[in-house]
Amino acid sequence: MNLKQRTISFDKSIGTKLLRVVFSIYFVVTVIVTLGQLFYEYRNVKNLVFKDLT
């Protein structure tokens, strides 16, 4: 068997696929949490401004 036939390409390795899946999930969760925090902070500041004006 030739050494070239035994090597697995970087794109097809299980480690690369797993890394892509994990980082994709991490990215989506991070964006959702960040947007949630921004929305909560916006709502909180808006309520404080309305209380100060009344």
FIKOLZA-1660 file (N, C-alpha, C; in steps of 0.1 Angstrom, whole numbers, plus 5000, padded with zeros to 4 digits):
% residues 54
   i   px   py   pz ch aa at
   1 5008 4988 5000  A  M  N
   1 5000 5000 5000  A  M CA
   1 5009 5012 5000  A  M  C
   2 5005 5021 4992  A  N  N
   2 5013 5034 4991  A  N CA
   2 5009 5043 5002  A  N  C
   3 5019 5051 5007  A  L  N
   3 5016 5061 5017  A  L CA
   3 5006 5071 5013  A  L  C
   4 5006 5075 5001  A  K  N
   4 4997 5085 4996  A  K CA
   4 4982 5080 4996  A  K  C
   5 4980 5067 4995  A  Q  N
   5 4967 5062 4996  A  Q CA
   5 4962 5062 5010  A  Q  C
   6 4970 5061 5020  A  R  N
   6 4967 5060 5034  A  R CA
   6 4963 5073 5040  A  R  C
   7 4968 5084 5035  A  T  N
   7 4966 5097 5041  A  T CA
   7 4951 5101 5039  A  T  C
   8 4946 5108 5049  A  I  N
   8 4932 5113 5047  A  I CA
   8 4934 5128 5045  A  I  C
   9 4926 5133 5036  A  S  N
   9 4927 5148 5034  A  S CA
   9 4921 5155 5046  A  S  C
  10 4926 5167 5048  A  F  N
  10 4922 5175 5059  A  F CA
  10 4908 5178 5059  A  F  C
  11 4902 5180 5048  A  D  N
  11 4887 5184 5047  A  D CA
  11 4878 5172 5050  A  D  C
  12 4883 5160 5049  A  K  N
  12 4875 5148 5051  A  K CA
  12 4877 5142 5065  A  K  C
  13 4886 5147 5073  A  S  N
  13 4889 5141 5085  A  S CA
  13 4878 5143 5095  A  S  C
  14 4876 5134 5104  A  I  N
  14 4865 5135 5114  A  I CA
  14 4867 5146 5124  A  I  C
  15 4880 5149 5127  A  G  N
  15 4883 5160 5136  A  G CA
  15 4879 5173 5130  A  G  C
  16 4882 5175 5117  A  T  N
  16 4878 5188 5110  A  T CA
  16 4863 5189 5110  A  T  C
  17 4856 5179 5107  A  K  N
  17 4841 5179 5107  A  K CA
  17 4836 5182 5121  A  K  C
  18 4841 5176 5131  A  L  N
  18 4837 5178 5145  A  L CA
  18 4840 5193 5149  A  L  C
  19 4851 5198 5145  A  L  N
  19 4855 5211 5149  A  L CA
  19 4845 5221 5142  A  L  C
  20 4842 5219 5130  A  R  N
  20 4833 5228 5123  A  R CA
  20 4819 5228 5129  A  R  C
  21 4814 5216 5133  A  V  N
  21 4801 5215 5140  A  V CA
  21 4801 5222 5153  A  V  C
  22 4811 5219 5161  A  V  N
  22 4812 5225 5174  A  V CA
  22 4813 5241 5173  A  V  C
  23 4821 5246 5165  A  F  N
  23 4823 5260 5164  A  F CA
  23 4810 5267 5157  A  F  C
  24 4804 5260 5149  A  S  N
  24 4791 5265 5143  A  S CA
  24 4780 5266 5154  A  S  C
  25 4779 5256 5162  A  I  N
  25 4770 5256 5173  A  I CA
  25 4773 5267 5183  A  I  C
  26 4786 5268 5186  A  Y  N
  26 4791 5279 5195  A  Y CA
  26 4788 5293 5190  A  Y  C
  27 4790 5295 5177  A  F  N
  27 4788 5308 5171  A  F CA
  27 4773 5311 5172  A  F  C
  28 4764 5302 5168  A  V  N
  28 4750 5304 5169  A  V CA
  28 4745 5308 5183  A  V  C
  29 4750 5300 5193  A  V  N
  29 4746 5302 5207  A  V CA
  29 4751 5316 5211  A  V  C
  30 4763 5319 5208  A  T  N
  30 4769 5332 5212  A  T CA
  30 4761 5344 5206  A  T  C
  31 4757 5343 5193  A  V  N
  31 4749 5353 5187  A  V CA
  31 4735 5355 5194  A  V  C
  32 4729 5344 5197  A  I  N
  32 4716 5344 5203  A  I CA
  32 4717 5350 5217  A  I  C
  33 4726 5346 5225  A  V  N
  33 4728 5351 5238  A  V CA
  33 4731 5366 5238  A  V  C
  34 4740 5370 5229  A  T  N
  34 4743 5384 5228  A  T CA
  34 4731 5393 5224  A  T  C
  35 4724 5388 5214  A  L  N
  35 4712 5395 5210  A  L CA
  35 4702 5396 5221  A  L  C
  36 4700 5386 5229  A  G  N
  36 4691 5386 5241  A  G CA
  36 4696 5396 5251  A  G  C
  37 4709 5397 5254  A  Q  N
  37 4714 5406 5263  A  Q CA
  37 4712 5421 5258  A  Q  C
  38 4714 5423 5245  A  L  N
  38 4712 5436 5240  A  L CA
  38 4697 5440 5241  A  L  C
  39 4688 5431 5238  A  F  N
  39 4674 5434 5239  A  F CA
  39 4670 5437 5253  A  F  C
  40 4675 5429 5262  A  Y  N
  40 4672 5431 5277  A  Y CA
  40 4677 5445 5281  A  Y  C
  41 4689 5448 5278  A  E  N
  41 4695 5461 5282  A  E CA
  41 4688 5472 5276  A  E  C
  42 4684 5471 5263  A  Y  N
  42 4676 5482 5256  A  Y CA
  42 4663 5484 5263  A  Y  C
  43 4656 5474 5266  A  R  N
  43 4643 5475 5273  A  R CA
  43 4645 5481 5287  A  R  C
  44 4655 5477 5294  A  N  N
  44 4657 5482 5307  A  N CA
  44 4660 5497 5307  A  N  C
  45 4669 5501 5298  A  V  N
  45 4672 5516 5297  A  V CA
  45 4660 5524 5292  A  V  C
  46 4653 5518 5283  A  K  N
  46 4641 5525 5279  A  K CA
  46 4631 5527 5290  A  K  C
  47 4629 5517 5298  A  N  N
  47 4620 5519 5310  A  N CA
  47 4625 5529 5320  A  N  C
  48 4638 5529 5322  A  L  N
  48 4644 5539 5331  A  L CA
  48 4643 5553 5326  A  L  C
  49 4644 5555 5313  A  V  N
  49 4642 5569 5307  A  V CA
  49 4628 5573 5308  A  V  C
  50 4618 5564 5306  A  F  N
  50 4604 5567 5307  A  F CA
  50 4601 5571 5322  A  F  C
  51 4607 5564 5331  A  K  N
  51 4604 5567 5345  A  K CA
  51 4610 5580 5349  A  K  C
  52 4622 5584 5343  A  D  N
  52 4628 5597 5346  A  D CA
  52 4620 5608 5340  A  D  C
  53 4613 5606 5329  A  L  N
  53 4605 5616 5323  A  L CA
  53 4592 5619 5329  A  L  C
  54 4587 5609 5336  A  T  N
  54 4573 5610 5342  A  T CA
  54 4574 5615 5357  A  T  C
% end
